Amino acid sequence: MIVHNLLLQRKDRSSENIDMAKNLLSALNGNVEVIRDLKVAADIRRAESSYDLALIARFATKEDFQSYLVHPFHVQVGTQLKDHIASAASVCFEE
């Protein structure tokens, strides 16, 4: 199993903008068939150093993860979000 963790910090950190991004990311589930499990959560701490959103996605294989990266729906979501992201970090690992 491949686990992909993504942290995002929005430029506009209002609750409305964070909710909009959370909804966009959550829509990956069901639209990208190689995702085995997806969790998207908003930060409750709201500290200046915190990231606003966490995405945790699980894939059966590395090939499925690679397919996810170029999937048209994933690319579309990324395009919609990219200009509104102040910072991002990711870690992928195999379990």
N, CA, C and O atoms as a DFTB+ gen file, in Angstrom:
380 C
 N C O
     1  1       0.844      -1.171       0.000
     2  2       0.000       0.000       0.000
     3  2       0.896       1.243       0.000
     4  3       1.852       1.329       0.770
     5  1       0.576       2.194      -0.865
     6  2       1.287       3.472      -0.942
     7  2       0.421       4.523      -0.242
     8  3      -0.773       4.644      -0.513
     9  1       1.047       5.275       0.661
    10  2       0.342       6.326       1.387
    11  2       0.941       7.672       0.980
    12  3       2.142       7.904       1.117
    13  1       0.082       8.539       0.483
    14  2       0.482       9.879       0.032
    15  2      -0.107      10.885       1.010
    16  3      -1.322      10.940       1.196
    17  1       0.750      11.674       1.628
    18  2       0.341      12.716       2.568
    19  2       0.674      14.069       1.967
    20  3       1.803      14.304       1.538
    21  1      -0.302      14.949       1.938
    22  2      -0.111      16.287       1.379
    23  2      -0.619      17.304       2.385
    24  3      -1.731      17.174       2.896
    25  1       0.190      18.314       2.671
    26  2      -0.197      19.429       3.534
    27  2      -0.235      20.697       2.700
    28  3       0.683      20.966       1.925
    29  1      -1.298      21.477       2.859
    30  2      -1.445      22.717       2.105
    31  2      -1.723      23.879       3.044
    32  3      -2.486      23.758       4.003
    33  1      -1.089      25.003       2.751
    34  2      -1.392      26.254       3.437
    35  2      -1.897      27.229       2.375
    36  3      -1.216      27.499       1.385
    37  1      -3.084      27.742       2.595
    38  2      -3.716      28.648       1.638
    39  2      -3.173      30.065       1.809
    40  3      -2.730      30.441       2.894
    41  1      -3.211      30.847       0.729
    42  2      -2.865      32.271       0.820
    43  2      -3.945      33.004       1.612
    44  3      -3.645      33.777       2.522
    45  1      -5.198      32.753       1.257
    46  2      -6.336      33.290       2.002
    47  2      -6.782      32.192       2.949
    48  3      -7.336      31.179       2.521
    49  1      -6.540      32.393       4.237
    50  2      -6.762      31.346       5.225
    51  2      -8.127      31.448       5.907
    52  3      -8.318      30.945       7.014
    53  1      -9.064      32.100       5.237
    54  2     -10.413      32.195       5.790
    55  2     -11.080      30.823       5.780
    56  3     -10.737      29.958       4.974
    57  1     -12.020      30.641       6.672
    58  2     -12.739      29.362       6.762
    59  2     -13.425      29.013       5.451
    60  3     -13.457      27.848       5.055
    61  1     -13.973      30.017       4.777
    62  2     -14.663      29.778       3.514
    63  2     -13.712      29.224       2.454
    64  3     -14.054      28.282       1.739
    65  1     -12.527      29.806       2.356
    66  2     -11.546      29.337       1.374
    67  2     -11.015      27.954       1.720
    68  3     -10.795      27.129       0.832
    69  1     -10.813      27.704       2.985
    70  2     -10.337      26.382       3.400
    71  2     -11.410      25.331       3.101
    72  3     -11.097      24.243       2.618
    73  1     -12.667      25.655       3.387
    74  2     -13.763      24.725       3.086
    75  2     -13.881      24.459       1.590
    76  3     -14.124      23.323       1.181
    77  1     -13.712      25.484       0.778
    78  2     -13.772      25.315      -0.674
    79  2     -12.678      24.360      -1.142
    80  3     -12.935      23.461      -1.944
    81  1     -11.471      24.553      -0.647
    82  2     -10.359      23.680      -1.037
    83  2     -10.588      22.257      -0.525
    84  3     -10.292      21.289      -1.226
    85  1     -11.104      22.131       0.677
    86  2     -11.400      20.805       1.231
    87  2     -12.414      20.075       0.353
    88  3     -12.259      18.884       0.082
    89  1     -13.437      20.778      -0.087
    90  2     -14.448      20.170      -0.954
    91  2     -13.867      19.742      -2.298
    92  3     -14.191      18.671      -2.810
    93  1     -13.007      20.587      -2.866
    94  2     -12.351      20.225      -4.131
    95  2     -11.507      18.963      -3.975
    96  3     -11.580      18.053      -4.801
    97  1     -10.711      18.914      -2.918
    98  2      -9.854      17.756      -2.687
    99  2     -10.677      16.506      -2.383
   100  3     -10.336      15.414      -2.836
   101  1     -11.737      16.659      -1.632
   102  2     -12.593      15.518      -1.296
   103  2     -13.245      14.920      -2.533
   104  3     -13.534      13.724      -2.564
   105  1     -13.478      15.738      -3.550
   106  2     -14.092      15.272      -4.792
   107  2     -13.189      14.303      -5.556
   108  3     -13.655      13.620      -6.468
   109  1     -11.906      14.233      -5.199
   110  2     -11.029      13.248      -5.829
   111  2     -11.549      11.830      -5.599
   112  3     -11.447      10.962      -6.466
   113  1     -12.112      11.618      -4.400
   114  2     -12.668      10.312      -4.074
   115  2     -13.909      10.074      -4.936
   116  3     -14.846      10.872      -4.925
   117  1     -13.903       8.991      -5.667
   118  2     -15.008       8.701      -6.564
   119  2     -14.772       9.169      -7.988
   120  3     -15.414       8.675      -8.915
   121  1     -13.860      10.114      -8.177
   122  2     -13.539      10.595      -9.519
   123  2     -12.191      10.092     -10.019
   124  3     -11.909      10.146     -11.216
   125  1     -11.371       9.612      -9.116
   126  2     -10.081       9.015      -9.477
   127  2     -10.109       7.582      -8.956
   128  3      -9.903       7.332      -7.768
   129  1     -10.365       6.654      -9.862
   130  2     -10.655       5.275      -9.484
   131  2      -9.519       4.534      -8.791
   132  3      -9.779       3.533      -8.123
   133  1      -8.276       4.976      -8.921
   134  2      -7.156       4.264      -8.295
   135  2      -6.991       4.604      -6.815
   136  3      -6.187       3.972      -6.130
   137  1      -7.727       5.580      -6.312
   138  2      -7.659       5.912      -4.885
   139  2      -8.397       4.829      -4.116
   140  3      -9.576       4.575      -4.363
   141  1      -7.699       4.191      -3.182
   142  2      -8.309       3.154      -2.338
   143  2      -8.958       3.743      -1.102
   144  3      -9.970       3.232      -0.624
   145  1      -8.382       4.815      -0.583
   146  2      -8.919       5.482       0.604
   147  2      -8.451       6.931       0.565
   148  3      -7.314       7.210       0.184
   149  1      -9.318       7.841       0.954
   150  2      -8.972       9.265       0.940
   151  2      -9.540       9.934       2.174
   152  3     -10.705       9.743       2.524
   153  1      -8.705      10.716       2.825
   154  2      -9.142      11.529       3.951
   155  2      -8.623      12.941       3.721
   156  3      -7.438      13.136       3.450
   157  1      -9.503      13.914       3.830
   158  2      -9.131      15.322       3.730
   159  2      -9.655      15.990       4.991
   160  3     -10.837      15.873       5.316
   161  1      -8.778      16.689       5.700
   162  2      -9.173      17.306       6.961
   163  2      -8.584      18.705       7.073
   164  3      -7.478      18.975       6.605
   165  1      -9.354      19.587       7.708
   166  2      -8.896      20.957       7.961
   167  2      -8.261      21.028       9.347
   168  3      -8.702      20.368      10.288
   169  1      -7.235      21.832       9.443
   170  2      -6.528      22.040      10.705
   171  2      -7.454      22.706      11.711
   172  3      -8.161      23.655      11.371
   173  1      -7.455      22.221      12.935
   174  2      -8.276      22.832      13.992
   175  2      -7.458      23.762      14.885
   176  3      -8.018      24.517      15.679
   177  1      -6.148      23.707      14.753
   178  2      -5.274      24.531      15.600
   179  2      -5.250      25.980      15.141
   180  3      -5.286      26.898      15.960
   181  1      -5.189      26.183      13.829
   182  2      -5.215      27.510      13.205
   183  2      -4.069      28.422      13.655
   184  3      -4.238      29.638      13.743
   185  1      -2.908      27.834      13.938
   186  2      -1.728      28.620      14.286
   187  2      -1.091      29.166      13.015
   188  3      -1.315      28.635      11.927
   189  1      -0.311      30.208      13.149
   190  2       0.351      30.806      11.991
   191  2       1.249      29.796      11.284
   192  3       1.360      29.816      10.058
   193  1       1.885      28.919      12.044
   194  2       2.796      27.940      11.459
   195  2       2.086      26.685      10.945
   196  3       2.717      25.838      10.313
   197  1       0.805      26.559      11.205
   198  2       0.064      25.361      10.793
   199  2      -0.234      25.369       9.304
   200  3      -0.358      26.423       8.679
   201  1      -0.343      24.186       8.758
   202  2      -0.912      24.028       7.427
   203  2      -2.424      23.981       7.594
   204  3      -2.921      23.577       8.646
   205  1      -3.153      24.389       6.573
   206  2      -4.609      24.479       6.671
   207  2      -5.319      23.163       6.393
   208  3      -6.364      22.882       6.978
   209  1      -4.756      22.361       5.504
   210  2      -5.409      21.125       5.076
   211  2      -4.414      19.979       5.014
   212  3      -3.239      20.162       4.695
   213  1      -4.917      18.799       5.326
   214  2      -4.144      17.575       5.148
   215  2      -4.941      16.636       4.257
   216  3      -6.144      16.454       4.449
   217  1      -4.268      16.049       3.291
   218  2      -4.853      15.024       2.441
   219  2      -4.032      13.763       2.655
   220  3      -2.804      13.787       2.570
   221  1      -4.716      12.664       2.932
   222  2      -4.055      11.370       3.063
   223  2      -4.765      10.423       2.104
   224  3      -5.947      10.123       2.270
   225  1      -4.029       9.958       1.100
   226  2      -4.594       9.061       0.096
   227  2      -3.802       7.765       0.084
   228  3      -2.580       7.760       0.234
   229  1      -4.522       6.670      -0.097
   230  2      -3.892       5.353      -0.161
   231  2      -4.137       4.737      -1.534
   232  3      -5.217       4.849      -2.114
   233  1      -3.084       4.078      -2.032
   234  2      -3.109       3.441      -3.341
   235  2      -2.583       2.022      -3.207
   236  3      -1.713       1.756      -2.377
   237  1      -3.102       1.116      -4.010
   238  2      -2.686      -0.285      -3.927
   239  2      -1.233      -0.473      -4.356
   240  3      -0.511      -1.282      -3.773
   241  1      -0.805       0.274      -5.375
   242  2       0.544       0.083      -5.927
   243  2       1.176       1.426      -6.274
   244  3       0.496       2.450      -6.328
   245  1       2.485       1.407      -6.508
   246  2       3.184       2.600      -6.974
   247  2       2.653       3.037      -8.335
   248  3       2.565       4.231      -8.623
   249  1       2.302       2.066      -9.162
   250  2       1.756       2.375     -10.483
   251  2       0.413       3.113     -10.357
   252  3       0.134       4.040     -11.117
   253  1      -0.393       2.700      -9.409
   254  2      -1.663       3.405      -9.177
   255  2      -1.399       4.844      -8.734
   256  3      -2.090       5.765      -9.170
   257  1      -0.410       5.037      -7.876
   258  2      -0.065       6.392      -7.442
   259  2       0.398       7.233      -8.631
   260  3       0.008       8.394      -8.758
   261  1       1.224       6.656      -9.497
   262  2       1.682       7.369     -10.687
   263  2       0.506       7.719     -11.597
   264  3       0.487       8.797     -12.191
   265  1      -0.470       6.825     -11.712
   266  2      -1.673       7.095     -12.512
   267  2      -2.480       8.242     -11.925
   268  3      -3.032       9.064     -12.655
   269  1      -2.543       8.289     -10.600
   270  2      -3.232       9.374      -9.893
   271  2      -2.614      10.730     -10.230
   272  3      -3.327      11.703     -10.472
   273  1      -1.294      10.782     -10.243
   274  2      -0.612      12.056     -10.474
   275  2      -0.969      12.685     -11.810
   276  3      -1.017      13.910     -11.920
   277  1      -1.220      11.867     -12.829
   278  2      -1.520      12.393     -14.162
   279  2      -3.001      12.268     -14.528
   280  3      -3.400      12.615     -15.640
   281  1      -3.800      11.782     -13.608
   282  2      -5.234      11.620     -13.882
   283  2      -5.849      12.994     -14.184
   284  3      -5.578      13.953     -13.461
   285  1      -6.671      13.111     -15.238
   286  2      -7.233      14.417     -15.616
   287  2      -7.997      15.119     -14.491
   288  3      -7.918      16.341     -14.368
   289  1      -8.725      14.374     -13.679
   290  2      -9.471      15.024     -12.593
   291  2      -8.516      15.577     -11.534
   292  3      -8.726      16.674     -11.018
   293  1      -7.465      14.815     -11.209
   294  2      -6.464      15.285     -10.249
   295  2      -5.750      16.528     -10.784
   296  3      -5.525      17.485     -10.042
   297  1      -5.399      16.512     -12.054
   298  2      -4.736      17.664     -12.674
   299  2      -5.657      18.881     -12.631
   300  3      -5.203      19.991     -12.353
   301  1      -6.937      18.682     -12.903
   302  2      -7.909      19.778     -12.862
   303  2      -8.021      20.376     -11.460
   304  3      -8.042      21.598     -11.311
   305  1      -8.094      19.537     -10.443
   306  2      -8.159      20.026      -9.061
   307  2      -6.889      20.801      -8.727
   308  3      -6.957      21.878      -8.135
   309  1      -5.746      20.266      -9.100
   310  2      -4.483      20.951      -8.851
   311  2      -4.411      22.311      -9.525
   312  3      -3.911      23.273      -8.943
   313  1      -4.908      22.388     -10.742
   314  2      -4.932      23.651     -11.484
   315  2      -5.813      24.678     -10.778
   316  3      -5.465      25.856     -10.705
   317  1      -6.956      24.227     -10.259
   318  2      -7.871      25.133      -9.564
   319  2      -7.269      25.655      -8.263
   320  3      -7.562      26.777      -7.852
   321  1      -6.440      24.857      -7.620
   322  2      -5.892      25.229      -6.317
   323  2      -4.546      25.949      -6.377
   324  3      -4.229      26.728      -5.477
   325  1      -3.755      25.707      -7.409
   326  2      -2.339      26.096      -7.383
   327  2      -2.082      27.583      -7.135
   328  3      -1.126      27.917      -6.436
   329  1      -2.886      28.472      -7.673
   330  2      -2.647      29.899      -7.485
   331  2      -3.035      30.392      -6.092
   332  3      -2.755      31.535      -5.732
   333  1      -3.670      29.541      -5.327
   334  2      -4.162      29.925      -4.001
   335  2      -3.375      29.277      -2.865
   336  3      -3.734      29.408      -1.695
   337  1      -2.301      28.579      -3.222
   338  2      -1.509      27.857      -2.241
   339  2      -0.262      28.673      -1.873
   340  3       0.512      29.069      -2.745
   341  1      -0.084      28.912      -0.587
   342  2       1.106      29.622      -0.110
   343  2       2.259      28.659       0.096
   344  3       3.414      28.999      -0.162
   345  1       1.945      27.446       0.565
   346  2       2.986      26.473       0.858
   347  2       2.386      25.065       0.808
   348  3       1.212      24.857       1.116
   349  1       3.215      24.122       0.417
   350  2       2.786      22.724       0.372
   351  2       3.957      21.831       0.770
   352  3       5.122      22.178       0.575
   353  1       3.619      20.677       1.330
   354  2       4.618      19.670       1.679
   355  2       3.976      18.309       1.474
   356  3       2.772      18.143       1.671
   357  1       4.794      17.332       1.075
   358  2       4.240      15.995       0.904
   359  2       5.244      14.952       1.315
   360  3       6.455      15.169       1.276
   361  1       4.712      13.810       1.713
   362  2       5.504      12.630       2.033
   363  2       4.724      11.435       1.525
   364  3       3.532      11.293       1.798
   365  1       5.412      10.573       0.778
   366  2       4.814       9.326       0.306
   367  2       5.649       8.181       0.878
   368  3       6.878       8.240       0.918
   369  1       4.947       7.142       1.315
   370  2       5.676       5.984       1.839
   371  2       4.878       4.725       1.572
   372  3       3.691       4.759       1.249
   373  1       5.578       3.617       1.718
   374  2       4.974       2.309       1.498
   375  2       4.750       1.661       2.861
   376  3       5.629       1.674       3.723
   377  1       3.552       1.091       3.039
   378  2       3.316       0.371       4.292
   379  2       2.969      -1.069       4.020
   380  3       2.737      -1.836       4.955
